[in-house]
Amino acid sequence: MSITIKDIAKLAGVSHATVSRALNDSPLISDKTKDRIKKIAKDNNYIPNYSAKSLKLDKSYNIGVFLSALEGTSPSFFYSSIKGVNRLMKERNYNLVVKAIDDLNGDYSIVNSKHYDGILVVSQKIQDDEFIKYIGALNIPVVVLNRKINIEGTTCVYSEDRDGAYQAVKYLTNQGHKRIGLIKGKEGFLNSSERLEGYKLAMNEASLTVDKKLIASGKFDVISGYKGMNKILDNNTELPTAMFCSNDEMAFGAIKAIIEKGLRVPEDISVVGFDDIEMCKYITPELTTVRREISKIAYSGTEILFDMLDNNSNKEFYHTKVDCKLKIRQSVHRLNH
């Protein structure tokens, strides 16, 4: 039989209320008493009864993580987002509930304050705004991750994807490349349009023509990068000397397609990705890419959400930007001219 708060109170020689407050880090209890009670609880394998606790405090101890859609969300992006959130969830003994907004089909009735104490929206498209406004109207603390949002009073943590893409393509132009292709991300995702704009900005700044025949659509996965690169290789007699891919998975697919055509990376075609997932350092050649700290974005957003919960307030609003940074490795070749 598991130990209870009453048992801990007897062992510590204090009241039930003191044990409860100590385990919940109440400022009314001294650090010395907290440490002693927590040690007794740990030594006796105390397991909190969150169901009873949630009923008593009218809390669910659930944090919802809502992604725009599972289709088009790359596995590495999903993993990094959840990893960043889960670090704090475990520390705070909250449950993590993951859902896709698209799967709700516009019926948001299951989302309410009885089911969720707070919500993180990993947003990738403007259509998510309807869902975000719905949560705001319920006064559930919400933080939007992954995109800058202009809904009044809404907190967001995001990266400047346009600037990251600009850095990548500017680096290619500085290395002497003029025929620079692009594999775009999933249609309708704001990350995709932001990276496209960054690509165009760097090309225009270098007075280079954006050749539509060197641009292919992708879906943020390896296979679409592979297909997109093959399309560009098959449809152009004058090949690109460099490719910017809107994420690393598509860059991996592009590299496979290039090699299968008997070409070399980077000697014949240089390749740059976006995100800097772990695999970038373990392929040959190591991938030059834009580092976007997805896990840091998710962790920072979760910290802000818990600040809202701790202060019982949804009135402090933040727009927090996490900078992108180019990581130069081996997949780009400098042209002599």
Steps between C-alpha positions, in 0.01 A plus 500: 500500500639841401588761758256792548529860616369386841787250526757763409349737758542236774861430397585870488306590814306776324141559388346376176473860381873558555586193292267609220644850497858374508444263207346787303786741580286739700687816610334454842733208575873543570749347259639283779159347572427459129826314444436269798145416390598450135779265607256292705262489203777396262647239734156342537413515128208735549282532186267804489134434430449751220143392431392590853716812494350622175146451630576691819673790324276497191802436281558234235882496513487469121687723257379476142747518212309569179684481169357642177506158337693176528527472122777736392654509848840337464593232757800699620290816547238304693764330718686824577178684586377231738846454651519869586156497660538169681809606695289737709192277506688230689640750748155640571313166496263604223354274232575573137210463253591530130242564229476640146278805444398379153366177653243701699330605173398833648326346804696633798247403767731237655744779585398660830642594840383170653719302261799733472672734746704654219561457129799524268418547132780396265364706214602475136218676315276801528188282513601410857399851609136396536600230750733738687225761533261231626743407781553866587125551537495217756776673701718188486869604515645447152842544338551475125824338384674508163347812347459868576134576559319832506188404694471763772613377841644171374846381604724338240854361475636470148803506272567737211484244219525766229828624644630142534426424134655832399821407689517164320453636148724802560774258604454313171521822296811601693653166399454594136175316424257660256268216396346421837198274518241462774288218637208667679319374808139389532247724325302715742754483783634840604849356549499412131403849382745669740791288373396565140506875571845472658625314191360768268642783711855362485470430126374851428770656717761317291325612177427137409197381307258267679454222243165326558633187331748467788223504762309189610231447763556272798321380811778520762584129462784305338296358213373841385857633506608203289215546251544876484872472429441239228246730338753784490776275367276351230349829380812714467779468247701755699504364853511704819837529670333517842171410670332651803258252656236628742585236760767241564289193417436636151871577468578133574258396225654751260851369568387143424348612168816691403727204574274258311543718189876445523566848634697599810411706807640761534736498199220500239205625706525655847214441744381701802219396736300660782446401868835332586363168618742249654543296178665797324830416668483130412446500124771535236569777433390659827213735420533878507170621642317769698476424870151561631476399864157339500554338838601837648191667352279229652675514839482881520132497409428237764683707764282799414186284515591376849566860610144577394368201694705577811382861505144407410519756226465514124569872484879510457576474128828435323633489146827309533729448201763225484766582240600267217868440432678357197710188576771460236616143437609309190211499253580832328775541239649841422499578128821644355325786322 
